[in-house]
Amino acid sequence: MTLPRRLAVADLRSQRWFAPDDLRSFGHRSRLRQMGYAADEAEGRPVIAILNTWSDLAQCHTHFPQRVAAVKRGVWQAGGFPVEIPVLSLSEMFMKPTAMLYRNLLAIEAEEVLRCHPVDAAVLMGGCDKTVPGLLMGAISADLPAIFMPAGPMLAGRWRDQRLGSGTDVWKFWAEREAGCLSECAWRQIEEGIARTPGTCMTMGTAVTMAAVTEALGLMLPGASTIPAVHSAHERMAAECGRRIVAMAWEDLRPSRILSAASFDNAIVADMALAGSNNAIVHLLAIAGRAGVPLDLDRFDEISRRVPVIVNVRPSGEFLAEDLHDAGGLPAVLESLRDLLHVDAATVTGRTLGENITGAEVLDERVILPRDRPLATAGGTNVLRGNLAPNGCVIKPTAADPRLLVHTGRAVVFESPADMQARLDDDTLAITADDVLVLRYAGPLGGPGMPEWGMLPIPKKLLAAGVRDMVRISDARMSGTSYGTCVLHVAPEAAAGGPLALVATGDQISLDVPGRTLTLLVGDAELARRRAAWQPPAAKAVRGYGRLFLDETTQADRGCDFRFLERGDPPAEPEIF
């Protein structure tokens, strides 16, 4: 790739605040003195914003106070002036109904703090999963040079002689507990041992997936996405982010000069090879919308058909994120798939993606599998359509029971998680392992925010009988750490009047993953009758940000971004008087 010319000091954006010989700039410079900075420390240097999503309730980011110090060290070393700016912290674990409800709010905040402050470039510090797309969406819209510094995965959990993976093993052992096969004592031991260090989920959840996708997009240092949070290499990477962003500021290497259709194809290839979280699809659609790159669900399915799943990490595989890092990380994965990539795509390093991955080696073929013996020959995520999902829905077949990928069964419908909780384990509920569990009013509008409710629990009486998977359908999302034959992101959702709202208990539903279809076996006349009788649910919010979300968010097939934030002409620089 060809880098833009190196800027002169006078060309730095921050100079609009600090350079003029006028009263307002006097005020700007004097306030730097107020904070203890001498003129030669701050003036004439690129001002680097460090957007930090740390908080006391961001469990994955507990090491960020140390990492922000390393980023600052790198910025100083490279001759920049670092300024830390706290932004919204999104913990999927603690925020209800879901951090996804606030992803767009973080995107707004990131964009606006970059635009209104005297900064030339930004380091984006995130990890817990919605912080990644939120920061990227905001930085792309602001279009200042930006590099992402990921939180990194936590180390493997432990229980007795077993290595535990967050999320994935929680669901597994909870099912055993509900079936009466796991003691209370053992359950508490698992609680103590499953999340032992700072960092994100160490399975192929949304956090690890989105970090890898960001690296494949070209917005992260090569190999950074899988470094465990507590590894010494993680601090070194943080410092390198600080050094590199200063160079990017001088190069004026903005997201608009990096991202292209080729970048997003590369990200999708990475996602499919990883059997990544289904959530990556929603986020990539939103990120592409901010970048002005056309992208739709069909492109995901097209690429999934030709990309083998070669990463053997839970929930689809056996290993954990630290094993993937030790096996060569994402550069080794991408080098194994070089012929499927656009290797000339630009990246934050100033080199192409192909240059970044040249020489990367697979160090453990149990974790990064050879292409001639993949975990699956294709289809890390499949996109389905039909009269139940006219605008599409998704499934991760590698995390499903293969026998259920072609299945027809009787619908058992739940109107909400509360309804499901009240009735699912009732002994009088008529249900069999061949039935299809349906949860609706859990999408972007119905949740609101499209919560991670899509891995519907198996009824206790079926668990006790040995059942561990069923076909489950919803307009919700599912944690990337989850597994099962779960059809997700049904669009349009029920709350928007989609066909999911018309399903009745007893209806037959046909799932055909190889054929890419999801069909409600009810005649058009009957569906028309039901539609005429249907009433939309009451709005979940009447004021504030919740109201804004309900009024402006798009459906899952468009990324759930706000309509007024999708790509348009960038706002003018703020006037300074």
N, C-alpha and C positions, 0 to 999 in steps of 0.2 A: 504494500500500500504506500501511497505517496502522502507524506505529512504536509499539512499547511505550513506556510512560512512561520518562523519564530517571531512572536510579537515583540515589539519594543515596549519599554516601560509605559510609555504614553498610551499604548493601545490597551493596556489592562483595564478591564471594566471598573475595578475599584478606584482607578485614578479619577473617575468622574466625581467621586466623593472627596478625595484627598488632595488632588493636585492643584485645583484652581486657587488663585490668589483673591479670594473673596470671603465675605463674612461667614457664609454657610460652611465652607471648607475649613475655615479657622475653627469653627465649632466642632467639626468632625475630628480634626487633628488634636484639639485641646482635650477632647474626651478620651482619646487614646493615652494622652499624658496622664489624665485622671486615673486610668487603669494601671499606670505604672510602666507603660511602654515608651522607650526613647524613640526618637524619629528614625534612627537607622535600623531599629528592630522591626518596624511596621511599614514604613513608607518606601515605595518603590519595589516592594515584594508582591508576588501573587498572594492574595488573601484566600485561604483555603477554609471553607466551611466544613466542619465535621458534624454531620447530622447523626445524632446518637439516640437510639431508641431504648436506652437503658431506663429501668425504673425498678423499684423494690418489688413490683409484681410482674416483672418480666423474667421468669425463672430461667429461660435459656440464655439470658444476657447478663448473668451475675458477674461475669469476668470483664464486662465492658469498661468499668473504670480503669482497669489496668491496660486494656487494649487501646483506649483513647489516648493514654499517655504514650504508648508506642507509636500511634499514628502521628501525634504531635511531634515526637522525636524525629520521625522521618521527614516531616514537613520542614522543621527547623534545619535539619541536615542539608536539605535540598535548596534552602534559601527562601522558603515560603513563610507566611505568617498564618499560623493555625488559629481558628476560632471555633470552639465547640458550641453547637446550637442544639439543645435538647428538643426532640420532637416526639410525637405521640407514640407511646409504647403499646404494642398489640400482642397480648398473650392469649393465644387460642385456648389455653388451659383455664385461665381465670375469667376472661371476659364473656358475658352472657348477653344475648343468646349465642353470639359468635363474634370473633374478631373480624370476620369477613364484613360484618355490618359497617366497620370503621376503616376498612382498607382505603376507601375513597377519601375519607377524611384525612388520613395520613398523607395521601397523594396531594390533596389540596394544600395541606400545611407545608409539605416539602417544597412544592412549587413556589408557594408564596414567600417562604422565608429566604429562599435563594434569590427571588426576584427583588425583594425589598431591601436586602442588605448589601453592603459593599463587598461582595465576594466574587472571585474569579473562577472558582472550581469547587468541587465538593467530593468528600469521601462519605459514602453512605454506609452506615453501620447498622446491620440488621441480621435477622436469622429466623426468629420465631415467625412462623411461615408467612403471615400476611404483611410483615414488615418488608419483605423482599419486593413483592410487586408494588406495594404502596410507595416505597422510596423510589423505585425505578420509574413508575408512572409520573411522579412529581418531577423527578430530575429530567426526564425526557421532555416534559412540557416546558420546563424552565430552559432547557437546552444550554446549560453550562457544562463544561467538561466535568465528568463524574466517573468515579470508580467505586465498585461495591466491595466492602470488606465484610465477609460472612462471619457469623458467630461460630460456625463449626459444630459438628455433632459431638454429643457427649460420648464418653466411653461406655463399653458394654456394661449392662447391669449384671447382677449375680444373685442367684438363689441356689443354695446348696451346690451341686456340681453343674448347674446349668447357666449358660450365658443368656441374659434376657435382653430383649429388644423392646423399647418403649412403644406403647400402643399395641403392637402386634401381639406380644405375649400377654398383655393385660387382657385383651379380648379372649385369648385362648384359655387362660386360667380362670377368667370369670365364668366362662361357659362350664368349665369343670366344677367350679364352686356351685353354680346354679344346678348342675346335675347331681350334686351331692358327693362329688369325687375328690374334693379338696377341703382340708380342715381350715378352721378359722385361724389357727396358729400359722399354718403355712401361708395363708393369704396375707397375714400381717408381715411375715418375713419377706414376701414378694414386694409388698408396699415399701419396705425399708431398703430394698436392694435394687429396684428397677431403674432408678434415676440417681446416680451416685456422683455426678460431676456437673459443672456448668456445661452448657451447650444444648443444641437442639436434639430432637429425636434422632436416634442413631440407626433406625430402620429407613427404608426408602419412603419416608413420609414426605409431606409437602415441603418441609424445610430443606432437607437434603436434595430433593428433586429440584426445587426452585434455585438453590445455590448452583447446582450443576447446570441447569438451564441458563442461568445468568452467565456462567463461565462460557458456555457454548455460544451465547449471544455475542460474546466479545467484550463484556462489561466488567470482567474480573480478571485478576492475575491468573496465569495458567497454573493449574494444580491447587488453587486456593480453596475450592469448594468442598473438599473432603477432609481437610486438615482437622483433626480433633481439637476441640476447644481448648483443652488443657495441654496440648503438645507445645513444646518450645518453638516449633516451626510456626505456630499460629501467631505468636508475638512477633517473630521475624517478618512474617507476611504482613502484619499490620503496619510495621515500620516501613516496609517496602511500598505499601499502598500510599503512605504519606510522601515518600520520595517520588513515586511515579506521578502522583496527581500534580505536583508542582511542575514537572516537565509537561504534562498534558495542558496545564494552564498556559504555559509559554507557547505550546503548539496549537492552542485553541482547538483541541481535539474533542469536539462536542459529540453527544449522542447522535445528532443528525448526520454527522460525518462517519459514523460507525455502523449504525443500524440500517439494514436493507432487507429485502425479501429473502436474500440468501442467508442473512443472519438468523432469521426466524426459522427457515428450513433446517439450519444446523441445530438450533435449539430443539426442534421437534424430533430430529434424529436422535439427539442425546436422550430426550425424554423417553422415546420408545425403546431404545437400547437398555435403559435402566429399568423398564417397566415402572416408570415414575408415577407419582400421585396423579389421579384424575384431575385434581385441582389445578395442575399446571396448565391444563387446557383453558380454563376460565381466565387465569392470570395472563397467559400469553396472548389471548385474544384482546384483553384490555391493554396490555403493553403495546401490542402492534397498533391498536387504535390510536394511542398517544403518539406513536412514531409515524403515523400516516402510511403504514404498510398494510395493504389489503391482506386479510387472513380470515378464513372461515373454517368451520368444522370439517368440511370435506377435505381440506388440505391435510389435516391431522390424520384422517383415515387413509388417505392416499399414501402418505409417508409410512404409516404403520404397517401397511401391507408389504413393504419391501425392507424393513429394518428388523433384524433378528434381536431378540432379547438376550444379551450376552452378560448381563450383570446379575450375579447370583446373590442377591441381598433380600432379606425379609421385607415385606410379607410374601413376595412371589418366590423368593429363594431361601437360602440357608444362612448367609453370613450377615455382617453388620457393617456400618459405614467405615469404622476404623480399619476393617479388613479390606474394604475397597481402596482406602487410601494407601495402605501398605502394599496393595497389589499393583499400584501405579496410578491410581486416581483417575479423574476424568480424562487427562491427556492420553493415557494408555487406552481407555475406551474409545476415544475419538480416533486415535491412530489406527486402531483395529478396524475402523469403519471409514477410513480416509476416502475410499472410492464413492461413498454415499454423501460426502460433504462438499460444500462450496469452500474449498480451502483458501480461496483468495479473499474471503470475507475479512473486513477490517476488525481490529480489536484495540483495547485500551493500551496495549503494549507499544503501539506504533508499528507492529508487525502483523502479518496476516495470521488467521487461525492455523493455516497449514504450517507456517513457520513456527508458531508456538508449540505445536505438537510433534514436530519432527524429532525423531529419536526417542520418543516416549516408548517405554517397554512394559509389557505385561509381566509382572513378577510372580503372580500366583494364578494359574489357570483354573483353579477351583473357584475363584471369585470372579475374575473376568474371563469368561469362557471363550474358547476358540469358536470362530464362526461356523465351523463344520459340526459342532455339537452344542448349539445354543440351548438356553432354557426354553425358548420357543422360537420357531423359525420366523415369526412375524407377529405383529399385533400386540405390542405392549399396552395399548389402549385402543378399543374399537368404538366407532361411532355408529349408532343404530338410528333408523328412522322407521316410521310407520304411522298408522292412524292414531296411536297412543302418544307419539312424539313426533309430530310433523316437522318440527324445527330441530330435531335431533336429541339424542341422549348418549351417555357413554357407559362403558363397562371395561374393567380390567380383567381380561380372561385368564391371565396367568395367576390371579389370586382367587379364581373360582374353581368349583368342583367341575371337572370336565364333563361329567355326565349331565350337568344341568345347562350346558351352553345351547342345547337345543331342547326345549321343554315347553309343554303346554299344561297349564294348571288353572285351578279355580282361585279367583281373587278373594282375599280376605282383607278388607279395607279398614284403615284407621284414619281418622280425621286430624289427628295431632299426636305428638308424643305423649301428651297427658291421656288421651283416649287409648293409645296403645298400652301405656303403663297400667291403666285401669283394667283392661280386658285381656291382654295377651296371655297372662298366666292363670286366667280363670279356667277351672277344670271343665266348666260347661261350654267353653268356646269350642265350636266344631272346627277342627283344623287337623290337617295331615301334613306329612313331609312333602307331598306332591303339590300342595297349595302354593299360591304366590302371595307373599305379604306385600301390601301396598300402603305406603304412607304419603299423604298429600298435605297441601297447605304448609309446606316446609321449604319453599323456594325463596328467591330474592325478596318477593313481596310478602309471601305467606309466613316466613320465619319470624321476623324479617331477617334478611341478610343471608339466607341460604345456609343454615347451620349444618354442622357435620352430624346429621342424624341418619344418614343413609345406610349405615350398617345396622339394620333393624335386628333386634335380638331374636333368638330362636325361643319359642315357648318352652317353659320348664319341662312340661310333660314330654315334649319331643326330645329335649336334651337328655332327659333321663332314659329315653328309649334309644339313645345313641346317635341321634340326628345332630350334625354339626354344620350343615349348610342347607339353605333353601333359596329359591329365587326371590329376590326382594327388589322392589321398584319404588322410587320416590323422586320428587323434584328437589330433594336436598342434595348436599354434598356428602362426602365421606372422608374421614382422615386418610391420608396416604398410607398410614400405618395399618389401616384396617384391611380386611380381606373378606372373601365370600362372593357369591353370585349376586352382586348388587348392581342394579341398573340405576344410574344417577343422572342428575341435571336434566330431567325430563323438561322439554321446552315445547310450547309455552307451559309454564307452571299452572297448577290448579287455581291459585289465587288470581291469575290473569285470565282465567276462563279457558285454559287448555283442556284437552280431552281427559287428562287425568282426573279432573273434577267430576267427570261423568261416570266413572267406574263404580259399579255396585258389587258388593259381596255376592259371590256366586257366578259372576261373569268369567268366561274363559279368556285367558291371556296367553299368547304364543310368543315365546322368545326364540329367536334364531340368530345366534351370534355369527356363525359363518356366513349366513345370508344377510347379516346386518339389518335385521328387522325386529320390530317390537309391535305386536298387533293385538288390539282389543277385538275379540271375536263377537262383536255385537253389530247388528244391522244399522244402516244409516238412519232409517226411519225411527228406530228406538233411540238412537243417540240424539236425533233432532228433538224428540219429545222430552228427553232428559234436559237438554240444553235450554229449552223453553221454560222449564221449571226451576232451573238453577239460579241461585242468588249468590252474588259475590260476598265473601266474608267481610266483616267490619275491618276497617284499617287498624293496624296494630299501633299506629302513632298518629297523633293529631297536631303535633307542634314540634319545633326544634329540628335537630339534625335527622331524627327518625322520619319526620314528615318529608324533609328534603330527599331522603333516600327513597322513600316510597314514590315520590313524584317523579324522580329523575333517573332511577336505575334502569338499565337495560336487562334483558333476559340472559340466561346462562349462555346461550349460543352466541351472544355478542360480548360477553366478558363481564357483565354486571357493572360496567362503568357508568358514570353519570353522562347523560346525553350532552350536556353543555360543556363537558370536559374532553370529549372526543376531538381528534385533531382538527384544528382550524388555524387561521393565521395567528402567529405568536403575538402576545400583547407587546406594546411598546415598552421600552425601558422607562422606569419611573423618572419623572421630572424632579429636579433638585433645585429648590429655590431657598 
